[in-house]
Amino acid sequence: MITQQRGPTLSALRVRLYLISLIADIAILFAAFALANLLVIGEFVGEPAKPHGLVMFAMIAPVYALLAVQAGVYGVRSLATPRATAMRACWALMQAIMLMLVIIYFGKIAEQLSRLTFLVGVGFSMAGLVALRPILARVVPALIGEMPAVAVVIVDGVPFSSTAQASVLDASQLGIDPARHDAEMAARLAGAIGHAERVIVACPSARINDWSIALKSLEARGEILVPELMRFAPAKLDEYERHPTLVVAGGPLQYRDRIIKRLFDMIVASAGTVLLSPIFIAVAIAIKLTSPGPVLFRQPRLGRDARLFSIYKFRTMRADMTDHAAAQLTQRSDPRVTRIGGFLRRTSIDELPQIFNVLKGDMSIVGPRPHAAAAKAADKLYWEVDDRYWQRHCIKPGITGLAQVRGHRGATNVHQDLIDRLQSDLEYVTNWSIWRDIRIVLATLRVLVHDKAY
């Protein structure tokens, strides 16, 4: 039976899941070291001159929280594997303890510690973290409510039935045609799957290539049901309800990676808003004094999952000649660009308001640059030049990116201009790390002023 997907709230429930699990772990650590302090020293506070269990807890807990998130201790899948999750939690705790011991050694405060309190506290912590996992698996679903379907099945012209609790969508009823590789179809597909982590497509063999291209624009993991692979079992890549599936898109970032990247974005964007506020004010005044019209320019751009969002820039063109669709590339000595606008473009200052896009969650500090749906490389739309184009939309677009620091920016007058950027974008998507984001931000400072912006 084909059913329409009902508004998923997976992201909101995930946040609640992370908070409940993390708070529970921190409470276990606090109770473990407080109890150790009571048993060894005879009181919760301890002797004034000797660090006690609560001080040890304060040193270990923050580090443990960061390592546990990185290790995948929290999340939807952790509830289904309490034993494996307990092992990851204990490993994160051991790493936090090792770091604390290094700090104690170099701080020369080992003699001030109650070693017995430390050992008892660690033992209680390990036991508590292990015992907590099956409890969370039972209690958390009752606290946060029923989780929406993580998987969505799209049926395209083939018989399909499912007994699992998953949203099953009919591609024809939703008007989704994977053979149309345009922005409207990408946005329609993203809207249909909502916040699902896994998208499974059942389609004829002749449509596999089209669906493979379409699914690569999503942040979710994309799979295609291939019944023919039953002959080659167990050489299958994955399966859904005992049906082999061909995994064609994996999603570049795990959920914990997205949390780390989002925290980095918020810290950098918040600090940048404060530090750059004098420049914002000065530029706004200059734009108002030199040409009539608004200070900010808003334009629809393709974001994550190829969804459209309004990008913010300082207005650099005459208000009556602004190209909201980006159908015409800006040329050198373009008559549409104002005098102050030319300076803003050359120095990249016109891009600074995108910090507000980052704060809103539409963009990231680092990522592939967002393009307008009508943008062209020479005589072709971007996705017509290279089928891999949609793969760059599986993460949020960025204010800066790997392509920009390598000098691939400015007008796309020939197809190779787009292909060069696409190669860098796909390299970034495939090999993301928070350290690479930091390096790209630092490298961007060297290329703020360039001669390809006009």
PAFIRO-199235 format. One record per residue: residue in one letter; x, y, z of N, C-alpha, C, O in turn. Coordinates in steps of 0.05 Angstrom, whole numbers, plus 5000, padded with zeros to 4 digits. Layout:
<rs>
AXYZXYZXYZXYZ
...
</rs>
This chain:
<rs>
M501749765000500050005000501850255000503750265015
I501150444983502750694981501550905000499150954999
T503251015017502451215036504051465033506451455026
Q502851695038504251945037505751985063504751945084
Q508252075061509852125084508752355100508152565090
R508552315127507552525144509952665157511852545164
G509652935159511753105168513652995189512952995213
P516052905182517852795201519053005219519453235210
T519652925243520953115262523452975273524153005297
L524852825256527152675265529352855277530552775297
S529853085265531953255275531453345303533253345320
A528953435308528253535335528453305356529453355378
L527553075348527652845367530452755372531152665394
R532152785352535052715355536352885376537852795393
V535753145375536953335394536053255422537753255441
R533553185426532653095452533952835460534652805484
L534352655442535752405448538552455457539452335476
Y540052625442542752685450542852815478544552735494
L541053005483541153145509540552955532541952955552
I538452785528537752595550539952405555540652355578
S541152295534543252095538545752225550547052105567
L546452455540548852595550548552675580550352635596
I546252785586545752865614545752625632546752635655
A544652395623544652155639547552055644548151975666
D549252065623552051985627553552165646554952065664
I553152425644554452615662553452565690555052585709
A550952515694549852455721551152205732551652195756
I551552005716552851755725555751815735556551725756
L557151965719559952035727559952195753561652145770
F558152385755558052545780557452375804558752395825
A555452195801554652025823556951825830557351775854
A558351725810560551535815562851665831563751545851
F563751905823565952025838565052145865566652155884
A562552235866561552325892561352095912562052125935
L560351865902560251625920562951535928563451455951
A564951535909567651455915568851645936570251555955
N568251905934569152095954568052035981569452056002
L565451965982564151906007565251656020565651646044
L565751446004566751196015569651216024570351096045
V571351356010574151366016574851576037576251526056
I573751826033574452046051572352076073573052186094
G569951986069567951996089566052226086564252266103
E566252386065564452616061564552686031566452616017
F562552826022562352895994564353115987565653105965
V564753306005566553535999569453466000571053545983
G570253306021573053236024574653436039573653646047
E577153366045578853546060579553786043579953766019
P579554026055580054276040582654276025582854396003
A584754146035587354166023587853946002589953935989
K585953765999586353535981584153535959581753535966
P584853525933582853505913581253245917582353045924
H578653255913576953035919575552935894576253025871
G573652755897572352625874570952815856570952775832
L569753015867568253205850570153375832569353445810
V572553425842574453555825575353375802575653465779
M575753115808576352925787574152915766574652905742
F571652915776569352905758569453155740568953135715
A570053385751570053635735572253625714571953755693
M574453475718576553455699575853255676576653295653
I574453045684573952825665571452875648571452825624
A569352975661566652985648566653145621565653035601
P567753385620567653535594569053385571568153375548
V571453265578572953125557571452875549571252805525
Y570252735568568752495561566352565543565852425524
A564952785549562652865532563452895503562152805485
L565753035498566653085471567452825457566752775434
L568952655472569852395460567452205455567552055436
A565552215473563152035470561552115445560651935430
V561252375440559852455416561352365391560152265372
Q563952405392565652335369565652025365565851935342
A565351875386565451585384562751465376562551215372
G560651625374558051515367556551385389554951205384
V557051475414555651365437552651435437551051295448
Y552051665425549251765425548151755397549551785377
G545551715395544251715369542051505368541751345386
V540651515346538351335342539351045342538050875355
R541450985328542350705326543550605352543550355357
S544550775370545650685395543650555413544350385429
L541050625410538950505427538550215419537850055436
A539150145395538649865385541049685392540749445390
T543349805398545849645404547049725430549249835431
P545649665453546649765479549349645486551049785499
R549949395479552449275486554849415472556849485484
A554549445446556649585430556949875439559149975440
T554650005445554750285454556150305481557650495486
A555750115499557050115525560150085521561650215536
M560949925502563849895497565050165487567250245495
R563550305470564550565460564550765482566350935483
A562650755500562550945523564950895541566151085550
C565550645547567850585564570450665552572250765565
W570650635525573150715511573451015512575651115516
A571251165509571351455511572151535539573651735542
L571151395559571851465587574851405592576251565605
M575851185581578751125585580451335572582551415583
Q579751435549581251645536581151895552583252035555
A578851965563578652205580580452175605581652365614
I580451935616582051885640585051915634586552035649
M585851805611588651825603589552115599591752195607
L587752275587588352555584588552695611590352865615
M586852625630586952745657589552675671590752835685
L590452425668592952335680595352495669597252555683
V595252545642597452705630597452985643599653085649
I595053105646594953375658595953365686597353545695
I595253155701596153135729599153105731600453225748
Y600252945712603152905712604753165706606553235721
F603953295685605353545678604753775696606253955699
G602453755710601753965729602953915756602654085774
K604253685759605653615784603753625809604453735830
I601353515805599453525827598653235835596653195849
A600253035826599552755832599452705862597852555872
E601352825877601452775906599052885920598452805943
Q597553075908595253195921592753025917590653085929
L592852825900590552665894590152425912592152305921
S587752365918587052115932586951895911584951875896
R588951725910589051525889586751325892585651225872
L586151255917583951065921581251185912579651045900
T580851435917578351575908578251565877576151515866
F580551605865580651595836579951325825578251295807
L581151115836580650845826577750755831576550635813
V576750815854573950745861572050895842570050785832
G572551155838570851315821570851205792568751205779
V573251125782573351015755571850755753570350715734
G572050585773570650335773567650375773566150245758
F566650545791563850605791562850725765560650665755
S564450895753563751025728563350815706561450825691
M565350635703565150425683562650265686561150215667
A562250175711559850005717557350155711555450045700
G557250415718554850575714554250615685551950605676
L556350675668555850725640554850465626553150485608
V555950235634555049985622552149925630550549845613
A551549965656548849905665546750095654544350025651
L547650335647545750545637544750485609542450555602
R546350345592545650315564542950175560541250275546
P542449935572539849805568537549965580535349945570
I538150115601536050275613535150495594532750555590
L537150625581536550835562534950725538533150855528
A535650485530534350355507531350315513529750325494
R530650285538527750245545526450515552524050555545
V527850695565526650935576526451155556524451295554
V528551195540528751425522526451435502525251645499
P525651215489523451225470520851325483519251465471
A520451255509518051345523518151645529516151785530
L520651745533520952035540520752215515519652435517
I521852125493522052305469519752255450519352405431
G518252035454516051975435516951785414519351735411
E515151695398515751505376517451635355516751845344
M519651505348521351615327520051585300518951365294
P520151785283519051755256520851565240523051505248
A519851475218521351285201524051405192524051625181
V526151265197528751355188529151295159530651435145
A527651095149527851015120525351095105523151095116
V525751175080523551245062523951075037526151065026
V521750945028521850785004520350934981518051014985
I521650964959520351094935519950874914521850744905
V517450834907516650634887516250774860514650954858
D517750674840517550804813516950594792518750484779
G514350534788513450364766513950074769513949924749
V514349964793514649674797512949594821512449754839
P512049344822510549244845512249244870514649164869
F511149324893512649324917510749324941508749464941
S511349154960509849154985511849145008513949025006
S511049255031512849275054511249225079509049325083
T512549075098511349035124512649205145511849205168
A514849345138516249505158514849775162513249855146
Q515549895185514350165191516050375177517550515190
A515750395151517150595136515150745118513050635111
S515850995112514251145093514751055065516951045056
V512550975051512750875023511451085005509051135008
L512951184986511951404969511851304940513551144931
D509851394926509551334897510651564881509651794883
A512751514866514151724851512251864832512352114829
S510551714818508751834798506652014811506052224801
Q505651934835503652094848504852354858503452564859
L507452354865508752594875509952754852511052974857
G509752664828510852804805513852804804515052994794
I515152594814518052574815518952404791518352174789
D520452534773521552394750524552424751525652634745
P526052214758528952234761530452304735532752384736
A529152254713530352314687530652614683532252704666
R529052774698529253064696531353164716530753184740
H533753214707535953294725535953604728538053724721
D533753714737533654004740533154074769532653904785
A533354344775533154434803530454384814530254314838
E528354414799525654374809525254084818523954034839
M526253894802525853614809527453544833526653384850
A529853654836531553604859530253704884530253564905
A529053934883527654054906525153884913524553844936
R523753784893521353624898522053364911520653274929
L524253234903525252994915525953034944525252884962
A527453254949528253324977525853364995525753275018
G523853514984521453565000519953305006518653285027
A519953114988518452864992519752685014518352565030
I522452675015523752495034524052625061524652485081
G523652885064523853015090526552985102528553045090
H526652895128529152875142530052585145531652515162
A529152415127529952125128532952095125534252255110
E534051895138536951835136537551645113539751645102
R535551495105535951285085533651285065531351285073
V534351295040532351305018532751065001534851024989
I530750884999530850644983528950674959526650744963
V529950624935528350654911527950374898529850224894
A525450314892524750074877523950174849521950314846
C525450094829524950194802525849984781527249804788
P524950024756525949844735528949874730530050084737
S530149674719533049684714533849924696535950044700
A532049994677532650214659532850484673533850674662
R531650504697531550754711533750774732533950984746
I535350574736537350574758539350804754539950944774
N540250854730542251064726541051334732542351504745
D538551384724537251644730536951684761537451894771
W536051474774535751494803538451524817538551654838
S540451394807543151424819544051714819545151804838
I543551854797544252134795542552304813543552474827
A539952244814538052404831538652374860538652574875
L539252134869539752084898542252214908542552274932
K544252264890546752374899546452664908548352774920
S544252794903543853074912542953084941542853304952
L542352864953541252854980543352815001545452704996
E542852915025544552865047544252585058546052475070
A541852465053541252205062542751985046543852045025
R542851755058544051525044542051425023539751375030
G542951404998541151314977541751034968544050964963
E539650874965539950594957537850524936535750644934
I538450324919536650234899536249934902538149784903
L533749854903533049564905533749434879532849514857
V535449224880536249074856535648784861537448634870
P533248684855532648404860534448204845534947984854
E535548294822537348124807539848034822541047824816
L540648194842543048134857542647884876544647794887
M540147794879539747554895541447314884542247144900
R541947314858543447094846546347094855547746894855
F547347334864550147364871550547384901552847434910
A548447334917548747344946550947134954551046924943
P552547194975552247424993553847674984554447845000
A554547694958556147924949554348164944554348284923
K552748234965550948474963552148694980553548644999
L551548934973552649164988550949225013552149305033
D548349185012546649225035543949095029543648985007
E542149115048539548995043537349145057537849285077
Y534949115048532549235061530349025060529448935039
E529548935084527548725086528248485070526548365056
R530748395072531848155059531948185028532447985014
H531648435018532048484990534748614986535348815000
P536448514969539048644965538748924954536948974938
T540449104962540349384952543149464943545149364953
L543149634923545749744913546050024925544450204919
V548050064942548350324954549750504935552050454926
V548450724927549550914908550151184920551451344907
A549351234945549951484959550051424988548151315000
G552251515001552551455029552151685048552051645072
G551851925038551752155056554452205068555552025080
P555652435064558452485071559052495101561252425109
L557152595117557652645145555752485162553352475158
Q556852355183555252225202553952445220554852675220
Y552052365236550552565252552452715271552252955275
R554252565284556052705303557952895288558753105299
D558652825263560353015247558753265241559953485241
R556153235236554553475230554353655255554253895253
I554153525279554053685304556653835307556654075314
I558953705303561553845306561754065286562654285293
K560954015261561154225240559254455247559954695243
R556854395257554954615264556054775288555655025288
L557254655307558354795330560554985320560755215329
F562254885302564455045290563255285276564155515278
D561055235260559755455245558755665264559055905259
M557355585285556155775304558255945318557856185322
I560455815326562555955340563856165322564156395330
V564556075297565856265279563956485270564756715269
A561456415263559556615254558856815276558557055270
S558556715301557856905323560157095328559757335331
A562556985329564857165333565257355309565857585313
G564757255285565057425261562957655261563657875252
T560557595270558457805271559358035289558958265282
V560457965312561358175330563758325319563758575320
L565858175310568258305301567958475276569258675272
L566058385258565758515232563558725232563058855212
S562158765255559958955256560759245247559159375234
P563159345254563859605243563959615213563259815200
I564959395200565059385171562259375160561659505139
F560459215172557659205163556459485162555159565143
I556859635183555659905185556860095164555360235151
A559460085161560860265142559960195113559460385098
V559759945107559059865080556059935074555460035053
A554359895094551559965091551260265085549660345068
I552660435099552560725095553560795067552460955053
A555860665059556960725033555060645010554860794991
I553760425013551860334992549560534990548660604968
K548460615013546260795013546961075001545261194988
L549361165006550161424997550861434967550661644954
T551561204956552561204928550461104907550761154884
S548360974916546360884897543660824911543760734934
P541460884899538860824911538260534911539160384894
G536760444932536060164933536760044960537960184977
P536059794964536659664990539659614994541159604974
V540459575019543259515025543859225018545959165006
L542059045025542558765020541158664995539058764986
F542458474982541358344958540658054965542357914976
R538257974959537457694965536957554939535757664920
Q537857304938537657154913537156854919538556754937
P535356714906534956434910537456274901538456314879
R538456104918540655934912540055644920538255594936
L541455454907541155174914542855104938545255144938
G541555004959542954924983543154624987543054474967
R543354545012543454255018540954115008538754225010
D541353874998539153714986537853864962535653794954
A539354054951538354214928535854374934534354444916
R535454434960533154604968533954894964536254974968
L532055054955532555344950532555494977530855434994
F534355684979534355865002535156144992536256164970
S534656345008535356625000538056695011538456705036
I539956744994542656815002542857115006541557264992
Y544357205026544757495032547457585022549457455026
K547457815007549957944999549458245001547258335000
F551658385003551458675000550858734970552058614953
R548958914966548158984938550559124924551559324934
T551259014901553559124886552659224858554259344844
M550159184851549159274825547059494829545959524851
R546559634808544359824808541759674813541259464801
A540059794830537659654838535859584814534459384815
D535759764794533959714771535159524751533859454731
M537659424755538959244736539758984750541358824739
T538758934774539558704789538458444776536158434767
D540158244775539457984762538957774784540757644792
H536357754792535757574814535957284805536357104822
A535657224780535756944770538556864763539056624758
A540457054762543256994755543356874727545056704721
A541656964709541556864681543856974665544656854645
Q544957204673547057334658549557354675549457484696
L551757234667554257254682555257544683555057694663
T556457614705557657874708560257884691561857704693
Q560658094676562958124659564758344671563958504687
R567258344661569158564669568058834659567158854636
S568159034676567059304670564059284665563059434648
D562759114679559859084675558459344683558859434705
P556759454665555459704672553359684694552559884706
R552559444701550659404723551859444750550459504769
V554459404753555859414778556459704786557559854770
T555759784810556260054820559260094826560759894827
R560060344830562860394836563660264863565760134864
I562060294883562760164909562459864906563859704919
G560559774888560159484884562559344873563159124881
G563959474855566359354844568459304865569759094866
F568759504883570759464905569859244924571559074932
L567259224930566259014948566758744936567358554950
R566358714910566758454896569658374896570358144902
R571458564890574358504888575458414915577258244916
T574358524937575358464963573758254978574358185001
S571658144965569957934976568258034999566957875013
I568258305004566658405026563658375021562058355039
D562858354995560058324989558958054999556458025002
E560657865005559757605014559357595045558257395055
L560257795059560157785088557457735101557157595121
P555257855090552557805102551757505102549757435115
Q553257345088552557055089553056935116552256705121
I554457085133554656995161551856955173551556775189
F549957125165547257095176545956845164544256725178
N546656765140545656515129546756275145545356075150
V549256305155550456095171548956075198548255855207
L548356305210546956305236544156185233543156055251
K542856235210540156135205540255825199538255695202
G542555725192542755445186542555375156542655135149
D542355575139542255525110544955455098545155305079
M547055565110549755535100551655455122550955455146
S554055385114556255315132558555515126558555645106
I560355535145562755705140564355595116565155745099
V564655335115566255205094564455005079563054845092
G564555005053562954815037562954905008564055115002
P561754744991561554824962559955084960557955124974
R560755274944559355524941556555474929556255314911
P554455614939551755574928551455714901552355934898
H550055584883549555694857546655754853544855634866
A546055934835543355984826542455764807544155654793
A539855704807538855484790539255544760539555364744
A539355804753539555874724542455924716542955994693
A544355884734547155944727548155754705547455514705
K549855854688550855694665553955704664555255894672
A555055494652557855484644557755494614556955304601
A558655724603558355774574555455754566553855924575
D554655554550551955544540550155344554547855304545
K551155214575549654994588549255054617550955174630
L546954964628546454964657548554784670549454594658
Y549154844695551354704708550954394708552754254702
W548454304715548054014716548053884689548153644687
E547854044667547953934640550853894632551453734613
V552754024645555554004638556653744649558253604635
D555953664674557053434687554953314705553853444722
D554353054702552352914718553152914748551352884765
R555652944754556552934782555753194797556153214821
Y554753384783554153644795552453624820552953764840
W550353444820548553434842549853314867548753344889
Q552053174864553353054888554353264908554653214931
R554853514898555953724916553753834934554353984952
H551253754930549053864946548353684970546253734983
C549953484975549353304998550153435024549653315045
I551453665025552053805049551354105045550754185023
K551454255067550754535065552854685048555254615049
P552054885033553955055018555455225038554655265061
G557755335029559455485047560055765037559755825014
I560855935056561756205049564356185033564856335015
T566055995042568555945027568755645024567255495036
G570655555007570955275002573655204991575255374985
L574054944986576654854976577054964948579355034941
A574954974931575255084904576155374905577855454888
Q575155524924575755814925578655864933580056034921
V579655704953582455754961584455654940586755724941
R583455484922585155394900585055574876586355524855
G583455784878583355984856581155934836580956074816
H579455734840577255674821574855844829573055744843
R574756084819572556264826572156464803573756464783
G570156624805569556814783567656694763566256504769
A567556814740565556734719566256454708568656374707
T564156314700564556044687564056074657561956014647
N566056174643565756234615565955994597564855984575
V567355784607567555534592566855304611566855334635
H566355074600565554834616567654764636567054674658
Q570254794628572454714646572454874672573354774693
D571455124671571355284695569555154716570255144740
L567355034708565554894727566854634735566654564759
I567954484716569154224723571354244743571554084761
D573054454741575154494760574054534788575054424808
R571954694791570654744817569354484827569554424851
L568054344809566754104817568653894828568053764848
Q570953864816572953674826573753744854573953564871
S574253994860574954074888572654044907573053954930
D570254104898567854074916567553774923566953714947
L567753594904567353314910569653204927569153024943
E572053304923574253224941573753314969574253164988
Y572653554973571953655000569853485012570053405036
V567653424997565453265007566452985016565552885037
T568152865000569152595006570952585029570952385045
N572652785033574752775053574352995075576353115083
W571953035084571453245103572653175130572652945139
S573753375143574553365171574453645182574653845167
I574053675209573953935221576654085218576654325217
W578853925218581454055215581754165187583054375183
R580554035167580754145140579154405138579954595124
D576854415152575254665152576954895164576955115153
I578354835185580055045198582155135178582755375176
R583454945165585555015145584455185123585755375113
I582055115113580855265091580255555100580655735084
V579155585124578555855134581156015135581056255127
L583255905145585856055147586856115119587956335114
A586655925100587555965073585956185059586956315041
T583356205066581656405054582656695058582256865042
L583956735081584957005087586957095066587357345063
R588256905053590256985032589057045005590357164988
V586556975001585357004975582857174975581157164957
L582557344996580257514998580157714975578057764963
V582457824968582658004945583457854921585557724921
H581957864899582657714875581657854851579858024852
D582857794828582257934803580157794786579657884763
K578957584796576957444781574057524788572157414777
A573857714807571157804815570658074802572158264806
Y568458084787567858344774564858344767563858544757
</rs>
